[in-house]
Amino acid sequence: MAITGIESLVYGVDDVASATRFFEDFGLPLKERSEILGHFVLNEGSSVVIRHREDPALPTTAMEGIGVREVVWGVDTPDALEALAASLAKSCDVRRDAEGTVRFHTSFGLAMGLRHFNRKPVVYAPDPVNAPGRINRLNQHRKWRERARPKVISHVVFAVPDYEAGYAFMRDELGFRLSDSQRGFGMYLRCDGSNNHHNLFLLNANAPFPDMDGKLRFHHANFGVEDIDEIMAGANHMVRKGWAHSHLGLGRHRIDSALFYYLPCPAGGEAEYGADADYVDDNWVPRDWQEPLFGFAHFVHNLPPFLQQPPAWNVRYMTEETPQVSGGKQ
């Protein structure tokens, strides 16, 4: 049985119209818009759903503020969905809706769901890259884009007070793998049926950063695009549409090699354009980043104060956390 990634992100917001306009400008394909709902469906078949935070259709949550109120995970087969539901029922209050979605709350307070999901393949064709002495693109210019069009939901991030216990729940109840751990900062988790470096990042809500207040909160969601050109076309388009600039600008994470560009989002937290991340499988050995800031950024356009001094390399391979020997369900 395998969870293949995010099937839906369901937001609870203060202003449905503003949040819907943001994601339309961001490049998500709009399926439905009304006074009470914004519904986007990406090329892979995954959804972003916008509702008012007081909408009774939203699940209850211990989460503070606005943002993603429910994550629905896609499961590859009906049999796998049944097996996961039966296993979860031993430790959680499990409900089913009329469409067969299995809904529950995690031990750390988040509302989640499981749904059979036939993920559609998406196709990208990144332009060849030239360098002095290495010609991969001759007599041909790069693609010119007017804006970004994300095709996939790559990951979602929450600040969690007891993030290590949250990891244990996701591992033991849902079979998630640990990809990497930033010591004292957070844990990067991958679905057992996904090759993304991470589908879920549990950020330490008590980490020593200005925006961490010890409470369970939504942080951001990442939407995958093709390359750096599409990221910056999207970023420029958003500014032209009147949305706020990123406070960091363009950057690349060390921990998963991914390019990033975060935008403040009226639906809560931030929306991230992402590209060129690491893809991994069960042969990947998780790492303990003992100096956590080292994992954050290889470079960033607007260098924040906490990265003014280059952090030292200090990484340990966590062979005890490989799927072959971990406590997770196989």
Wavefront OBJ file of the C-alpha trace (Angstrom):
o trace
v 0.000 0.000 0.000
v 1.254 3.454 -0.770
v 0.421 7.081 -0.195
v 1.587 8.881 -3.326
v 1.426 12.523 -2.217
v -0.990 15.372 -1.638
v -4.416 14.953 -3.247
v -5.958 18.139 -1.811
v -5.113 21.132 0.340
v -8.217 22.641 1.940
v -7.729 26.216 3.175
v -9.734 28.127 5.782
v -9.332 31.860 5.069
v -10.605 35.291 6.080
v -11.368 36.483 2.536
v -12.388 33.857 -0.038
v -12.342 36.306 -2.965
v -8.830 37.601 -2.216
v -7.387 34.119 -1.635
v -8.971 32.844 -4.845
v -7.599 35.784 -6.841
v -4.130 35.178 -5.388
v -3.984 31.541 -6.492
v -5.431 32.402 -9.902
v -2.650 34.982 -10.384
v -0.147 32.469 -8.943
v -0.970 30.214 -11.893
v -3.246 27.479 -10.550
v -6.029 26.391 -12.952
v -9.393 27.606 -11.618
v -12.229 25.078 -11.780
v -14.932 26.828 -9.735
v -15.442 30.203 -8.098
v -18.292 31.472 -5.900
v -18.786 33.722 -2.889
v -18.057 30.793 -0.566
v -15.638 28.663 -2.588
v -12.545 28.727 -4.757
v -11.539 25.392 -6.304
v -8.401 24.809 -8.350
v -7.366 21.548 -10.050
v -3.734 21.115 -11.098
v -2.537 19.047 -14.061
v -1.725 16.047 -11.883
v -5.336 16.054 -10.629
v -4.609 17.461 -7.176
v -6.783 20.253 -5.768
v -6.585 23.464 -3.784
v -9.876 24.328 -2.087
v -10.573 27.755 -0.573
v -13.318 28.200 2.061
v -14.024 30.788 4.740
v -12.489 29.824 8.088
v -15.998 29.684 9.638
v -17.420 27.450 6.890
v -19.073 24.426 8.568
v -17.735 22.232 5.747
v -14.244 22.612 7.210
v -13.020 20.107 9.804
v -12.257 21.195 13.334
v -8.607 21.765 14.093
v -6.286 22.741 16.918
v -4.387 24.959 14.465
v -4.087 28.681 15.144
v -4.861 31.240 12.446
v -5.724 30.836 8.786
v -4.183 28.458 6.261
v -4.477 24.811 5.284
v -7.137 23.281 7.527
v -6.980 19.793 6.030
v -4.469 17.770 4.012
v -5.958 14.927 1.977
v -3.368 12.345 0.945
v -3.738 10.348 -2.255
v -3.627 6.552 -1.978
v -2.724 4.433 -4.998
v -5.344 1.652 -4.771
v -8.737 1.052 -3.107
v -7.279 -1.936 -1.244
v -4.489 0.220 0.140
v -7.045 2.799 1.266
v -9.029 0.116 3.116
v -5.912 -1.237 4.793
v -4.821 2.203 5.951
v -8.327 3.010 7.223
v -8.492 -0.224 9.222
v -5.074 0.387 10.725
v -5.844 4.017 11.616
v -9.102 3.017 13.302
v -7.074 1.270 16.021
v -5.669 4.604 17.235
v -7.852 7.369 15.712
v -11.486 8.319 15.362
v -11.938 7.575 11.654
v -14.894 8.885 9.599
v -15.919 8.434 5.970
v -17.763 10.950 3.854
v -20.238 10.205 1.057
v -17.397 10.019 -1.527
v -15.453 7.481 0.523
v -12.773 9.842 1.833
v -11.313 8.626 5.130
v -10.986 11.521 7.579
v -9.186 11.703 10.929
v -7.137 13.934 13.216
v -3.477 13.254 13.869
v -2.158 12.897 17.398
v -0.558 16.347 16.997
v -3.790 18.133 16.094
v -3.992 18.341 12.286
v -7.037 17.310 10.254
v -6.098 14.874 7.495
v -7.801 12.624 4.999
v -7.074 9.694 2.715
v -8.629 9.278 -0.730
v -8.070 6.905 -3.656
v -6.230 9.036 -6.202
v -5.236 8.227 -9.777
v -2.497 10.779 -10.128
v -2.075 11.957 -13.716
v 1.435 12.060 -15.194
v 2.760 15.530 -15.975
v 5.350 16.410 -18.574
v 8.081 19.008 -18.284
v 10.827 19.645 -20.829
v 13.489 21.872 -19.231
v 15.670 23.735 -21.690
v 19.236 22.460 -22.085
v 21.766 24.553 -20.156
v 24.809 26.124 -21.813
v 28.142 26.844 -20.112
v 31.519 27.946 -21.479
v 32.987 24.912 -23.232
v 29.703 22.982 -22.896
v 27.180 23.778 -25.635
v 23.877 22.011 -25.135
v 21.678 24.581 -26.885
v 23.009 25.814 -30.243
v 21.194 28.398 -32.384
v 18.197 28.140 -30.089
v 17.084 30.547 -27.376
v 15.367 29.485 -24.187
v 11.607 29.359 -23.815
v 10.002 32.713 -23.045
v 7.233 32.644 -20.457
v 4.728 35.277 -19.403
v 3.900 33.611 -16.063
v 4.188 30.406 -14.045
v 1.778 27.471 -14.342
v 2.414 24.988 -11.498
v 1.372 21.433 -12.340
v 1.906 19.662 -8.994
v 1.634 20.187 -5.237
v 5.045 19.179 -3.931
v 4.798 19.602 -0.151
v 3.088 21.279 2.780
v 4.618 22.630 6.005
v 3.219 23.098 9.507
v 4.792 24.460 12.684
v 4.203 21.761 15.317
v 5.016 22.057 19.052
v 6.066 18.393 19.396
v 7.335 17.784 15.889
v 9.255 14.615 16.815
v 6.064 12.993 18.127
v 4.387 14.171 14.923
v 7.017 12.327 12.908
v 6.448 9.176 14.944
v 2.702 9.327 14.182
v 3.220 9.832 10.441
v 5.805 7.020 10.362
v 3.949 4.463 12.453
v 0.375 5.136 11.313
v 0.857 6.163 7.674
v 4.232 4.727 6.646
v 6.010 8.033 5.990
v 9.814 7.982 5.610
v 12.275 10.408 7.171
v 14.368 12.095 4.466
v 16.326 14.535 6.633
v 16.302 16.120 10.075
v 17.436 19.646 10.890
v 18.310 19.216 14.534
v 16.021 21.304 16.722
v 14.415 22.830 13.623
v 12.247 20.212 11.941
v 11.845 16.898 10.104
v 11.343 16.293 6.384
v 8.976 13.397 5.637
v 8.265 11.532 2.405
v 5.207 9.447 1.543
v 6.080 5.787 0.971
v 4.816 6.011 -2.642
v 6.530 9.272 -3.577
v 10.006 10.195 -4.801
v 9.790 13.796 -3.598
v 12.486 14.569 -1.050
v 9.601 15.542 1.227
v 5.828 15.833 1.011
v 5.461 17.083 4.575
v 7.803 19.190 6.696
v 7.089 19.332 10.425
v 8.722 22.538 11.625
v 9.580 22.971 15.300
v 7.066 25.544 16.575
v 9.538 26.362 19.379
v 12.523 26.972 17.114
v 14.409 30.221 17.874
v 13.006 32.257 15.001
v 10.847 35.405 15.104
v 7.767 33.799 13.516
v 7.756 30.733 15.792
v 5.470 31.165 18.825
v 5.128 27.584 20.080
v 1.668 27.125 18.508
v 0.387 24.729 15.869
v 0.208 26.781 12.666
v 0.210 26.406 8.909
v 3.479 27.650 7.401
v 3.515 27.214 3.615
v 2.734 25.023 0.620
v 5.065 24.326 -2.300
v 3.916 24.159 -5.923
v 6.224 22.633 -8.517
v 7.263 24.394 -11.728
v 9.797 23.525 -14.414
v 12.881 25.626 -13.765
v 14.334 28.915 -12.551
v 12.871 30.776 -15.543
v 9.324 29.733 -14.642
v 9.890 30.658 -10.991
v 10.986 34.184 -11.869
v 8.312 34.658 -14.551
v 5.782 33.764 -11.859
v 7.395 36.042 -9.294
v 7.392 39.018 -11.673
v 3.796 38.366 -12.718
v 2.672 38.343 -9.079
v 4.314 41.710 -8.406
v 2.697 43.149 -11.523
v -0.646 41.944 -10.166
v -0.052 43.875 -6.951
v 1.013 41.102 -4.572
v 3.837 41.567 -2.071
v 7.448 40.728 -2.893
v 9.192 37.758 -1.307
v 11.252 38.810 1.721
v 14.028 36.376 0.746
v 13.826 36.467 -3.037
v 15.160 33.612 -5.104
v 17.200 30.983 -3.282
v 18.287 27.353 -3.231
v 17.977 25.083 -0.222
v 20.983 22.973 0.722
v 18.948 20.230 2.343
v 17.010 19.139 -0.771
v 18.802 21.162 -3.478
v 15.529 22.883 -4.429
v 15.176 26.345 -5.887
v 12.614 28.386 -3.958
v 10.634 31.615 -4.076
v 8.177 32.309 -1.231
v 5.287 34.764 -1.548
v 3.120 36.035 1.341
v -0.321 34.508 0.788
v -3.742 35.923 1.823
v -4.924 32.338 2.328
v -2.377 32.019 5.156
v 1.363 31.530 5.445
v 3.232 31.566 2.163
v 2.900 29.991 -1.277
v 6.176 28.716 -2.707
v 7.271 28.200 -6.275
v 9.727 25.277 -6.297
v 11.951 23.591 -8.893
v 14.918 21.235 -9.270
v 14.570 19.441 -5.923
v 16.186 16.118 -5.052
v 14.164 12.994 -5.795
v 14.823 9.998 -3.551
v 13.708 6.434 -2.853
v 14.215 3.913 -0.070
v 17.948 3.726 -0.856
v 18.293 7.304 0.419
v 19.976 7.559 3.817
v 18.488 10.336 5.991
v 20.835 12.957 7.375
v 20.987 14.682 10.735
v 21.900 18.303 10.033
v 23.469 19.075 13.385
v 23.847 22.753 12.579
v 20.345 23.296 11.225
v 20.891 26.600 9.443
v 23.444 24.925 7.194
v 20.590 22.989 5.612
v 18.442 26.053 4.964
v 20.097 27.826 2.061
v 22.963 27.352 -0.349
v 22.242 30.840 -1.627
v 19.483 33.400 -1.259
v 18.964 36.735 -3.003
v 18.172 38.781 0.120
v 20.478 37.368 2.769
v 18.700 37.361 6.161
v 20.543 38.304 9.379
v 20.664 34.700 10.618
v 22.726 33.684 7.555
v 25.179 36.609 7.606
v 27.845 34.225 8.906
v 28.230 31.062 6.804
v 27.189 28.053 8.919
v 29.627 25.178 9.265
v 29.199 21.751 7.688
v 28.180 19.228 10.327
v 26.079 16.334 9.010
v 25.610 12.764 10.223
v 24.062 9.955 8.164
v 21.184 8.350 10.053
v 21.455 4.727 8.960
v 19.139 3.772 11.834
v 16.298 5.633 10.090
v 16.407 3.811 6.754
v 13.143 2.012 5.937
v 14.785 -1.397 6.257
v 15.334 -0.930 10.005
v 12.874 1.778 11.065
v 9.662 1.183 12.975
v 7.475 2.369 10.099
v 4.945 0.128 8.341
v 6.212 -1.350 5.093
l 1 2 3 4 5 6 7 8 9 10 11 12 13 14 15 16 17 18 19 20 21 22 23 24 25 26 27 28 29 30 31 32 33 34 35 36 37 38 39 40 41 42 43 44 45 46 47 48 49 50 51 52 53 54 55 56 57 58 59 60 61 62 63 64 65 66 67 68 69 70 71 72 73 74 75 76 77 78 79 80 81 82 83 84 85 86 87 88 89 90 91 92 93 94 95 96 97 98 99 100 101 102 103 104 105 106 107 108 109 110 111 112 113 114 115 116 117 118 119 120 121 122 123 124 125 126 127 128 129 130 131 132 133 134 135 136 137 138 139 140 141 142 143 144 145 146 147 148 149 150 151 152 153 154 155 156 157 158 159 160 161 162 163 164 165 166 167 168 169 170 171 172 173 174 175 176 177 178 179 180 181 182 183 184 185 186 187 188 189 190 191 192 193 194 195 196 197 198 199 200 201 202 203 204 205 206 207 208 209 210 211 212 213 214 215 216 217 218 219 220 221 222 223 224 225 226 227 228 229 230 231 232 233 234 235 236 237 238 239 240 241 242 243 244 245 246 247 248 249 250 251 252 253 254 255 256 257 258 259 260 261 262 263 264 265 266 267 268 269 270 271 272 273 274 275 276 277 278 279 280 281 282 283 284 285 286 287 288 289 290 291 292 293 294 295 296 297 298 299 300 301 302 303 304 305 306 307 308 309 310 311 312 313 314 315 316 317 318 319 320 321 322 323 324 325 326 327 328 329 330
